[in-house]
Amino acid sequence: MDQKAEQDAKEAAAKKAAEDQAAEAIAKKKIADDIAAAAAAAAAAATSEAEKKAAIEAAKNKAAAEVEAAKHKAAAEKATEEKAVIEKQKAEIEKAAAEKAAIEKAIADKAAAEKAAAQKAAAEKAAVEKAAAEVADQVTAAASAAATAASAAATAAAAAATPPPPPPPPAEKKKPIKFKDAVGRKFSFPFHLCNTWTGMEDLIKQAFLHVEVIGPHVADGHYDLVGPNGEIILPQVWETMVEPDWVITMHMWPIPEPPPPPPAPPKVEEPPPAESPPPLPEDPPPPPPPENTEIIIVPEGLAPSFSCSDLSSANIELAKKKRPPPKLTPIQAWIGGKSGKGKSLKVLKKPEVAIQHDIVCRVM
């Protein structure tokens, strides 16, 4: 019985635990359902609020669009009305301008017609006046020609009746200027050549062209010209003062004396000439060379370094080398006084190298 009770207790405990778990699950489910219901209610409330806001915003946008459309419609109607007014005014202005242009054209056409008529009348009048003037000119020319012919005939008749007048007297020749220069010479200058200072100056320069002492001073103008009354005539008033047949005298300005010559340098006494040294004794002439000598050829650029005294002291003997005598033609032998068949003529041979007073001479 204890086991059964224990089993029953265990079963009761397990049942109670199962029931407790089921109750707890039911409670948790209820809580979850409540939470879900609350969430669904909140979501529904939020959706409703958003829908309300969207509806309100849509209503506002619709009203704004309707207002904007009304504004655009009013502006379009106003622009249409203004355009119609402007076009009407433009048409009226163009109509007035056309009427004004037509009036101005009519006035211009009328003025042009009047001007053309006036020009035509003026041209006709000018043509008539020109024709009348031509006729008058022809009449005047004919009358003038007749008067000229009559005058010429009268002049010719008077000339034939009156003797010719005597010819005019020749122009009086002006007397020359009498000029006396500074050295006492007298000249007569034609007045037309010396009535100006330039002409008078040129004549005076020509007169003193070859005078050595005062010629340069005259060329420089260092003189005065004195008139017949003893007064000096300046170059500026020469043309207004000088007259024909005047006597002009030339006076030179004071000529400066030439500078004195420089003083002569003092005479320096030369010392007496030194006594010349006594003449050196002349070297004796070199001995004559032997008849037959050996030819010594010295290369160019080399010279022996010994003198005549060296030769005499060293007693150098040159080896003698005999040469065959030269052959002479019969004429050369005859000139020499020999027949040419005997002894040959002696020919003096010059040494190729000669040394005298330490001077080397080479025979080239």
C-alpha positions in Angstrom: 0.0 0.0 0.0 2.9 2.2 0.6 4.2 1.7 -2.9 0.8 2.4 -4.3 0.4 5.5 -2.2 3.9 6.5 -3.1 3.0 5.9 -6.8 -0.2 7.7 -6.4 1.6 10.5 -4.8 4.1 10.5 -7.5 1.4 10.5 -10.1 -0.5 13.2 -8.3 2.7 15.2 -8.1 3.4 14.7 -11.8 -0.1 15.5 -12.7 0.0 18.6 -10.5 3.3 19.6 -12.1 1.8 19.0 -15.6 -1.2 21.1 -14.6 1.0 23.8 -13.2 3.1 23.8 -16.4 -0.1 23.9 -18.5 -1.5 26.8 -16.4 1.8 28.6 -16.7 1.9 28.1 -20.4 -1.7 29.3 -20.7 -0.8 32.4 -18.6 2.3 33.1 -20.8 0.2 32.7 -23.9 -2.4 35.0 -22.6 0.3 37.5 -21.8 1.7 37.2 -25.3 -1.8 37.5 -26.8 -2.4 40.6 -24.7 0.9 42.0 -25.9 0.1 41.2 -29.5 -3.4 42.7 -29.2 -1.9 45.8 -27.6 0.6 46.0 -30.4 -2.0 45.5 -33.0 -4.2 48.1 -31.4 -1.2 50.5 -31.3 -0.4 49.8 -34.9 -4.0 50.3 -36.0 -4.1 53.5 -34.1 -0.8 54.7 -35.7 -2.1 53.7 -39.1 -5.2 55.6 -38.6 -3.3 58.7 -37.4 -1.0 58.5 -40.5 -4.0 58.1 -42.7 -5.5 61.1 -41.1 -2.4 63.1 -41.6 -2.0 62.0 -45.2 -5.6 62.9 -45.8 -5.1 66.3 -44.3 -1.9 66.8 -46.3 -3.6 65.7 -49.5 -6.4 68.2 -48.8 -3.9 70.9 -48.2 -2.0 70.0 -51.4 -5.3 69.9 -53.4 -6.3 73.3 -52.1 -2.8 74.8 -52.9 -3.0 73.3 -56.4 -6.4 74.7 -56.9 -5.2 78.1 -55.7 -2.1 77.9 -58.0 -4.3 76.9 -60.9 -6.6 79.8 -60.2 -3.6 82.1 -60.1 -2.2 80.7 -63.4 -5.5 81.0 -65.0 -5.9 84.6 -63.8 -2.4 85.5 -65.0 -3.0 83.9 -68.4 -6.3 85.7 -68.8 -4.6 89.0 -67.7 -1.6 88.3 -70.1 -4.1 87.6 -72.9 -6.0 90.8 -72.2 -2.8 92.8 -72.1 -1.5 91.3 -75.3 -4.8 92.1 -77.0 -4.5 95.7 -75.8 -0.9 96.0 -76.9 -1.8 94.6 -80.3 -4.7 96.9 -80.6 -2.4 99.9 -79.7 0.2 98.7 -82.1 -2.3 98.4 -84.9 -3.5 101.9 -84.1 0.0 103.3 -84.1 0.9 101.5 -87.4 -2.3 102.9 -88.9 -1.5 106.4 -87.8 2.1 106.0 -89.1 0.8 104.8 -92.5 -1.6 107.7 -92.6 1.2 110.1 -91.7 3.6 108.6 -94.3 0.9 108.8 -96.9 0.3 112.5 -96.1 4.1 113.2 -96.1 4.5 111.4 -99.4 1.7 113.4 -100.9 3.3 116.6 -99.6 6.7 115.5 -101.0 5.2 114.6 -104.3 3.5 117.9 -104.5 6.8 119.7 -103.5 8.8 117.7 -106.1 6.2 118.5 -108.7 6.3 122.2 -107.8 10.2 122.1 -107.8 10.3 120.4 -111.2 7.9 123.0 -112.5 10.0 125.8 -111.1 13.2 124.3 -112.5 11.6 123.9 -115.9 10.4 127.5 -115.8 13.9 128.6 -114.7 15.5 126.6 -117.4 13.2 128.1 -120.0 13.9 131.6 -118.6 17.7 130.9 -118.6 17.5 129.7 -122.2 15.6 132.8 -123.2 18.0 135.1 -121.3 21.0 133.2 -122.8 19.6 133.7 -126.3 19.0 137.4 -125.6 22.5 137.7 -124.2 24.0 136.0 -127.2 22.1 138.3 -129.5 23.2 141.3 -127.4 26.8 140.1 -127.4 26.7 139.7 -131.2 25.4 143.2 -131.5 28.0 144.6 -129.1 30.8 142.7 -130.8 29.7 144.0 -134.2 29.5 147.5 -132.8 32.9 147.2 -131.1 34.4 145.8 -134.2 33.1 148.7 -136.2 34.3 151.2 -133.5 37.7 149.5 -133.5 38.0 149.6 -137.2 37.0 153.2 -137.3 39.5 154.0 -134.5 42.2 152.1 -136.3 41.4 154.0 -139.5 41.5 157.3 -137.6 44.7 156.4 -135.9 46.3 155.3 -139.1 45.2 158.5 -140.8 46.5 160.6 -137.8 49.8 158.7 -137.9 50.2 159.2 -141.5 49.6 162.9 -141.0 51.9 163.3 -137.8 55.7 162.9 -138.1 57.2 160.2 -135.8 58.6 161.4 -132.4 62.4 161.4 -131.8 63.9 158.3 -130.1 64.5 158.5 -126.3 68.0 159.5 -125.2 70.2 156.7 -124.1 70.5 155.9 -120.4 73.2 157.9 -118.7 76.3 155.8 -117.9 77.3 156.1 -114.2 80.8 157.2 -113.6 83.2 154.7 -111.9 84.5 154.8 -108.4 88.1 155.9 -108.0 89.8 153.7 -105.5 93.3 154.2 -103.8 94.5 151.2 -101.9 96.7 151.1 -98.8 100.0 150.8 -100.8 99.3 153.8 -103.0 97.9 152.1 -106.1 94.9 153.7 -107.9 92.0 151.8 -109.5 88.8 152.7 -111.3 86.0 150.3 -110.5 82.7 150.3 -112.5 79.9 151.6 -110.3 77.6 148.6 -111.0 80.3 146.2 -109.7 81.1 148.1 -106.5 77.8 149.7 -105.4 77.4 146.9 -102.9 79.8 146.1 -100.1 80.1 142.5 -101.2 81.2 143.6 -104.7 83.6 146.2 -103.4 85.1 143.6 -101.0 85.6 141.1 -103.8 87.4 143.7 -106.0 89.7 144.6 -103.1 90.5 141.0 -102.4 91.4 140.4 -106.0 93.6 143.5 -106.0 95.6 142.1 -102.9 95.6 138.5 -104.0 99.3 138.3 -104.5 100.5 140.9 -102.0 102.5 138.9 -99.4 102.7 141.2 -96.4 99.3 142.7 -96.0 97.4 140.4 -98.3 96.1 138.1 -95.5 95.1 141.1 -93.4 93.1 142.4 -96.4 91.5 139.0 -96.9 90.4 139.1 -93.2 88.8 142.6 -93.6 91.3 144.5 -91.4 90.8 147.9 -93.2 88.5 150.9 -93.4 87.2 152.7 -96.5 87.1 156.4 -96.3 84.9 158.6 -98.5 85.8 161.9 -100.2 84.8 163.9 -97.1 87.2 161.9 -94.9 84.6 159.9 -93.1 84.7 156.1 -92.7 81.9 154.3 -94.5 80.7 151.3 -92.6 79.7 148.1 -94.5 76.1 148.4 -93.3 75.5 151.8 -94.9 77.7 151.3 -98.0 74.9 150.9 -100.5 73.0 154.0 -99.2 76.1 156.2 -99.0 78.3 155.5 -102.0 77.8 157.5 -105.2 79.3 157.5 -108.7 82.6 159.3 -109.3 83.6 159.2 -105.6 87.2 158.8 -104.5 87.5 156.0 -101.9 90.7 155.7 -99.9 91.7 152.5 -98.1 93.3 152.7 -94.6 94.7 149.5 -93.0 94.3 148.7 -89.4 97.4 148.6 -87.3 99.3 145.5 -88.1 100.7 143.7 -85.1 104.5 143.3 -85.1 105.7 139.7 -85.6 107.0 138.1 -82.4 110.7 138.3 -81.9 112.7 135.2 -82.9 113.6 132.9 -80.0 117.1 133.6 -78.5 119.9 131.5 -79.9 121.0 128.6 -77.6 124.2 129.2 -75.8 127.3 128.0 -77.6 128.8 125.1 -75.9 132.5 124.8 -76.3 133.5 121.4 -77.6 136.4 119.7 -75.8 139.5 119.3 -77.8 139.7 116.1 -79.7 141.4 113.2 -78.0 144.7 112.1 -79.4 144.2 109.2 -81.7 146.0 106.0 -80.6 149.1 105.0 -82.5 148.4 102.8 -85.4 148.7 99.1 -84.8 151.4 97.3 -86.7 150.1 95.6 -89.8 150.3 91.9 -90.0 152.7 90.6 -92.5 151.1 89.4 -95.7 150.5 85.6 -95.8 153.0 83.5 -97.6 152.0 82.6 -101.2 150.3 79.3 -101.5 152.3 76.5 -103.1 151.7 75.6 -106.7 150.0 72.3 -106.0 147.9 72.2 -102.9 145.3 69.8 -101.8 141.8 70.9 -102.1 140.1 71.1 -98.6 136.4 71.2 -98.8 134.7 72.7 -95.7 131.1 71.9 -95.2 128.8 74.9 -95.2 128.1 76.1 -91.6 131.4 74.8 -90.3 134.6 77.0 -90.0 138.0 76.1 -88.8 138.9 77.4 -85.4 142.6 78.2 -86.1 144.3 81.3 -87.3 147.3 82.1 -89.4 149.5 82.1 -86.3 148.3 78.6 -85.5 149.2 77.5 -89.0 152.7 78.9 -88.6 153.2 77.5 -85.1 151.8 74.1 -85.9 153.8 73.9 -89.1 151.0 72.1 -90.8 152.0 70.6 -94.1 149.4 69.9 -96.7 149.7 66.7 -98.6 150.5 67.3 -102.2 148.5 65.6 -104.8 149.6 65.9 -108.4 147.0 66.5 -111.0 147.4 65.8 -114.7 148.3 69.0 -116.7 145.3 70.5 -118.5 145.2 70.1 -122.2 145.5 73.3 -124.3 144.2 74.0 -127.7 146.8 75.0 -130.4 145.6 78.6 -130.3 146.0 78.8 -126.5 149.5 77.3 -126.8 150.4 79.8 -129.5 149.1 82.7 -127.4 151.3 81.4 -124.5 154.4 81.3 -126.8 154.7 77.6 -127.0 153.8 75.1 -129.7 151.7 73.0 -127.4 154.0 69.9 -127.8 156.3 70.7 -124.8 155.6 71.6 -121.3 152.1 72.6 -120.4 151.3 76.1 -119.2 151.5 76.6 -115.4 148.1 77.4 -114.0 148.0 79.1 -110.6 145.6 77.3 -108.4 143.8 79.0 -105.6 143.3 77.2 -102.4 139.7 76.3 -101.7 140.1 77.6 -98.1 142.1 80.8 -97.3 142.6 82.0 -93.8 143.7 85.6 -93.2 143.4 87.6 -89.9 141.3 84.9 -88.3 138.7 85.2 -91.1 137.7 82.2 -93.1 136.8 82.6 -96.8 135.3 79.7 -98.6 135.4 79.4 -102.4 132.0 78.5 -103.5 
